[in-house]
Amino acid sequence: MAISGSSPSTAIKLLERDKEVCRKVDDGSISALLEKERKHLIAVLGEDPEIAIADHRYGFISGACQESIRSTVEMRHTLSDRIDTVLLHRVLGFPIFLGLMYLMFMMTFTFAAPLMGWLELLMGWIGDVVGGLWPEGSASVLRGLIVEGVIGGVGGGLVFVPNIMFLFLAISLLEDTGYMARAAFIMDKLMHRIGLHGKSFIPMLLGFGCSIPAIMATRTLENRRDRMTTMMVIPLISCSARLPIYALIIPAFFPQAWRAPMLWFIYLVGIVLAVLLARLLRGTLFRGEGEIFVMELPPYRLPTVKGVLLHMWNNAWLFVKKAGTVILGISLVLWVLSSFPRTPQAELDKHPPDQRPAVELQNTVSGRIGKAMEPVLKTMGFDYRIGTALIGAMAAKEVFVAQLGVVYAVGDESDVPLRSKLQENYSPLTGFCIMLFTLISTPCIATIVATRKESGSWGWALLQFGGLTVLAYILTTLCYQLGSLLGIGV
């Protein structure tokens, strides 16, 4: 229900139970809604809203003073001030920040790995159980739709839920302790050099987990130019859905000693490209003066267990809903495109059994599209089989690996045989180009939809879609052609 003359300040006063404002707003439905929101804030923050609001007011004042006042040794320092002398130190601040980010990613991938393995086994078991309801070797369309389309499609997305949960657990801990505000403060100088606001760093950091919540997090940026620039470059940050592609390609083409540096390098390429593209956008489409950066520096505090878990769960649930809606729908479409039209059995009998799945795929809609794309793909070192898998990656990046498994008829879907097939057919240079293209090219369809929603225009979403794809094609072609000319990795 709307309040006459309402404003954000009125809502804040109501949450603070300001007697004068509460007296003017005498409505039962508003009172009930107000009480509900107060209980939610108390559950998340572990304290009354009026205390939290006061803390943020003083935090804003502290942030303004931090940028404009030189503290002297005679001034009395609080505990937060003493901690800030170390964490915001102009020499030590950045290395400490990098160390904490490293620990965050190490925790995310180390702790999530066992859970991801269990989820993969669970999805495989569910697929076997459901597939066992039909006779062995059955070519039932319904069986393929449920097992490969529904279970395979949704399962391929759900296995990354542990990554999302642990990433947001770490981010929640940093936010609730008050450090994340300091991280944006530390990064402000660097971000301003590329034309972005210090707050842009936080959505870009979220992009390492998933581009969807990262794009949604740009809402915290008050300036639309900063918001749009950040939104357009976020897909260049390697999200967790790209990790399966890297995990497949790197062990297949690079020796043990090169694997960790290669993974680090591909992540670094994305970051550098995001920085360069942001600089270009701020100098062209989103030209304008940058905003003055005044960041709230709330006092350090111990986060509540309930608040941290709620933050983690809410963001993980967004990803689960994406898997159950967007990924499911697109997976079903891709399954249809990869399954029809059917190849006559007489035609299949002309080929050895291990080649029949690939022959079937070539005759499907997606196989034919891949064949039609092959002349264009050859400049990047790709063939129709990689092109077919890239069609699947448009729905969700992690689908790329599953699509390659279908192309090469890897019956047990294990990584080792698929890697062996890749080694037989492609060079290390082509393997690197696959990673480069999937890093830069159009993000998943769900990311495009999120950009459209947050920007309010399909034009910006389509510009992101087309611009990143063209950029990926140009850079990957240059990489492959230059590498071939110099004899690197061929």
N, C-alpha and C positions, 0 to 999 in steps of 0.2 A: 504494500500500500504506500503510495507516495505521500511525502510530508511537504506541506506547503512551505516554499522557501528553503527546502532542504539543501544541504551541502555536505561535503566530507567533514567539515568542522562540526556540523550538527551531529553527524553519526558518531564522531569521536567523543563529543560531549555526552551523548547518550550512554556510550560504553563506559565513560568515567562516572556515570550517575550524577551528573551536574544537576543540582536541584532546580535551578531556574529553567534549564532547557527541558528537563523531564516534566516540569509543571505545565509547560506550553504544549508538550506532545502527550496528550492524554487519550490514548487509543489502545484498546485491549489487544488487537492483533499485533500492533507494533511492540507493545510490551512483551508479548509472548515470544516474538521473533528476537527481540533484544536479549531476553533471558537465555534463549537457546544459543545465541552467538556468544554470550558471556561464558556459558558453561563449556562451549567448545574451545574458546581461547584459554580458559583455565586448565582444561585437560591437556592442551598442547604445550602451553608455556609454563604450567606449574605455578602460576601466580595470578593475581587479579589483573584484569585489563588496565585499570587505572595505574597500577605500578609499572606494567610493561610500557604503557604509553609515556609515562614520565621518564622512564629509562631511555626511550628512544629520543625524547626531546633533548635530554642532556647529552645523548650520544651525538645528535646533530650539532649541538653547541661545541662538543669536544672535537668533532671533525673540522668544524670551521676554525676553531682555535689552533688545531694542529697545522693547518695550512697558512695561517696568517700571523701567529704569535710565536716568537722565539722564546722558548722556556729558559729560565735561568736556574742555576744550581740552588738559589735561595728559595725557589718556589717549592711548596709542599707537593709531593707526588703521592698519588693513591697507588694501590696495588696494580690497577690497570695501567697507569702511567709508567710504572717501573717495568712491567712486562713489555710495554710498547717501546721502551728505550732499546730493547733487544730485537723484537720482532719487526719493528719499523726502522731499524738502523739502516742508514743509506748504503752501508757496505755489506752487512750481514743479512739484511732483510730479504734480499732476493735469493741468495743461496738457501736460506732457511725455508723460504716458500717453495723452491724447487725440490728440496728434500721432502717436504710434507706432501707435495703432489706425487712424488715417486712412491712414497709409502701408501698413498691412497690408491694408486693404480696397482701396486703390488698386492695390496689387500684385496682389491676387486677381483683380479684375475686368479690369484692363488686360492682364495677361499671359495670362489665360485666354481673352480674346475671340477671338484668332486661332485657337486650338486648337478652341474651340467651333464656329467657322465651318467649319473643316476637317472636324470630326466630323459636322456637319449635312450637308455636301456628301457625305461618305462614306456616311452612312445613306441619303441620297437616291439616290446611285448604286447602292447595293446593292438598294434598293427597285425602281429602274428595271430593273436586270438581272434580278432575280427575277420582277418583273411581266412582263418581256418574254418569259418562257417560255410565256406564254399568248397567244392571238391578241388583237389590239387590240380593245378594247371588251368583252372577255370578262367575263361576270358570274359566273365560277366562285367558288363558296363557298370552295374551298381557296385560291385566289389571294388573296381578300380576307382570309382568316384569316392567311395568312403575311405578306403585304405590309403590311396595315393593322393587324392584331392583333399579330403577333410583331415584325416589323421596326419598325413605327411605334411600338409600345408600348415596347419595350426601347430603341430609338434615342432616343425622347423623354427617357428617363432618363439614358442614357449621355452625351449631349451636355453634361451638367453635371459630368462627372467632372473636367475641367480646373479648374473653380471649386473643387471639393472638394480637389483635390491642392494647388493654390496656397495655399488658406486654411490647410490643415494644415501645409504647408511653413513658412508664416509663423509659425503657432502653435508649431510644433516649435522653430524658431529662438529664439523668445521663451522657451519653456520650458527648453531646454537651456542657454541662456546664464544662466539664473537670474532673468530679469526677470519671468516670469509670476507667481512667488511674490510679488514686490514689487507687481505690479498688484493682486493680491487684497488685499494689505496696504493699498494706497492706497484701494481701494474699500470697505474694511471699515466705515468710519464711515458712509458713505452707505447701504450694505447693511443695517447695523444699524438705521438709521432707518426702514426699511420692514419690519423684522422678520426679515431674512435674515442668514445667515452670510456673512462675507467671501469664503469659498470658493465661495459660490453664483454669484459673478460669472463664474467660468471656464466652467461649463456654459452659462450664458446667452450668453457670448461665442461659444461653439461653435455656438449656435443660429443665428447668421447664416449658417453654412455649411449645416448640415443638423440637423434636430431629433433624428434618431435617435442619432448619437453624443453629442449634447448631453445627452439623457436618460440615456444610459449613463454619462456623466461624472458624474452626480449620486452615483455610488457613492463618490466621494471625500468626501462629507459624512457625518460620523459620526452626527449627530443625525437621526432619522427625520423629525421635524417639518420641519426645514430641507430635507431631501431631497425630501419629498413636495411642499412648497410650491414649490420650484424646478422640480420636474418638471411640475407642473400649469400653470405660467405660461410655460414655454419655448416652446410653440407660438405665442405672441404675438410672438416675435422673428421678423422676416422672414427666412425661410430662402432659399437660392438658387433653390429651385423656384418661388418667387413672382415672381422677377425677370422671367421672360418675360411674365407678366401685366402688370407695370408697364411693361415695354418696349413692349408692344402698346398699352396704354391711353393712357399719357402723351403720346406723339407724335401720337396720333389726336385728342386733344381739347384739348391745351394748346400755346400758342406756344413757340418756342424759348427765350425768356427765362424761361419758367415751368417748364421741364422739370426742371432740376436741383433747384430749390427744392421742387418737388412730390415728387420721389423722396426727397429728404431728409426732407420732412414726413411721408410715409407710414411711413418707417422710425421716425421719432420717435414717431408715434402708437402704434406697436406697443410701443416701449420704455416709454412713459408708462402704457399700459394694463397692461403686465406688472407695473410697480411698484405701481400701485393695486390690482390683483388680489392680488398677493402680500401687501400690507398687509391686505386684507380677509380672506384665508385665515388669516393668522397671528393675526388677532383673533377668528376663529370656529372653523373646523374644526381648525386646528393651533395652538391657543392653548397658550402655555407660555413659560417663561423661555428666552431665547436663550443659546446656548453662548458661553463665553469664547473669544475668538479668539486662538490662539497659532499663528502660521504659521511654518513652517520657512523660513529665509532662507539657502539654500545659497550658497556662494561663487560669484562670477561665473567662468565658464569659456568657452573656445572650444568650440562644439559640434562633434562629429565628423560628417563628411559621411555616413558609413554610418548613424549613428544617426538623423540628420535624415531621410534618404531612407527608412529603414525605417518610421519613424513616419508619414511622409506616405503611403507605400504601404499600410500596414496599414489606415489609415482610409479611403483611397480604395477599397481592395478590399472593405471592408464595404459601401460604397455600390454598387459594381458587383454584389455578390451580391444586394443589394436589388433592383437593376434586373433581374437575371436570374431572380429568384424572385417576390417580392411584386408588383412593377410588371408583370412579364410576365403573371402569373396574372390580376391584376385587369384589365389591358388586354384580355385575351382575353374576359373576361366582359363588359366594356363594349362591345367590338366586336360581340358577339352581341346585346346589348341594343339597339345602334344599327343593327343590320342586319336584324333580323327582328321581325315578319313582313314578307315582301316585298310591295311594292305591285304589283298587276297592271299589265302593260304598257299595257293599254287605258286604265287610269286615268292613267298617266303621260303618254300621248299627248295628253291634254286640256290639258296645260300646256306653256309654252315650254321649250325645252331647258335654259336656265339656271336654271329654277325646279324642275326635276325632282328633283335631289338633296335639296332642302329638303322637297319633298312626300313623298319616300321616308322621310326622317327623321321627319316628323310621324306617320307610320303605324307606326313601330317602337315597341318597348316604352319606350325612353328618351324618345322624342318624346311619347308619350302621358303618361308620367309628368310631363314638363315642362309639358304642357298642363294636367294636373290641378293642378300647383303654381302655375299662373299667377295665380289670384286672391290667393294669399298673397304672391307675389313682387311684385305690383303696388305694394304699399305702399312697396317699396324702389326703385321705378322700373324693375323688371326685367320681361321678358316670358318666354314659354315657351322662346325660343331661348337666352337667358342661363341659364334654369333647366336646360335640357338640358346645357349646358356645365358647370354647377356639379355635376351628377351625376358627370361625368368627373373633376372636380377633387377629389372625395372619394377617388379612388384615388391620384392624385398631382396636386399643384397645377398642374404644367406641362401636364397633359392639357387644361386649360381652353382654351388657345389652339388646340390641334388640334381640339377639339370645336366651337369657334366656326367654324373653317375649314370643317368639314363642314356645319354649319348653313347657312352662307351660300354653299355650293357654290363655294368658291374653288379652282378646278382646279389652279392651280400652287402653291398653299399659300404664296405670298409674302405678306409683311406688308403691302405697300402697298395692294393691292386690299382686303384684309380691313379695314384701317384706314379706307379710304374707305367701305366698307359700314357700319362702326360709326358714322362721322360722319353718314351719311345717316339712320340709324335712331334714334340716341340723342343726348342732350345731354351737355355736359361734366359736369353734375351726376351723371348716371347713370354716366358713366365713372368718376368719383371714387368713387361708391358701390360699383361693382364691385370696385375696389381695396380699399376699406374692408372689404367683406364677406369677400373672399378672404383678407385679412390676419387677421381675427379668428376666422372660422368654423372649424369642425372641421378639425384637421390631417389629413394623409393617413392612410390606413388603417394603413400601416406604423408611423406614429408612435403610433397607438392601441395597436397590438400591442406596441411597445416599452414604453409606459407600463404595460400590463398585466404585462409580464414583470418590469419593474423594481419595480413597486409590489406585485406578488404578488396582485393582485386585479382582476377584470374590473369591479368596482364603481367603482373610481377611474378606470379607463380610460373607462367609459361616462359617468361624471360629467364628465370632460374633454370627451368627444365632444359630449354634450348641452349642457353649460353654455356652452361657447364658441360653439356654433351659436346658442343662444338669445340670448346676449350680442351676437353679430354681427347678428342680425335686429333686435334692439331698437335698437342704436346706428345701424345703417344706415337703418332706417325713420325714426328721429328726424332724421338728417342729410338724407335726401331730402325729408321733409315740411317741415322748417324751411327748407331751401334753396329749395324750390318756393314757400313762403309769402313769402320775402324776394326772390324773383326772382333768386337767385344761380345762375349757370351753367345756366339753363334755355333 
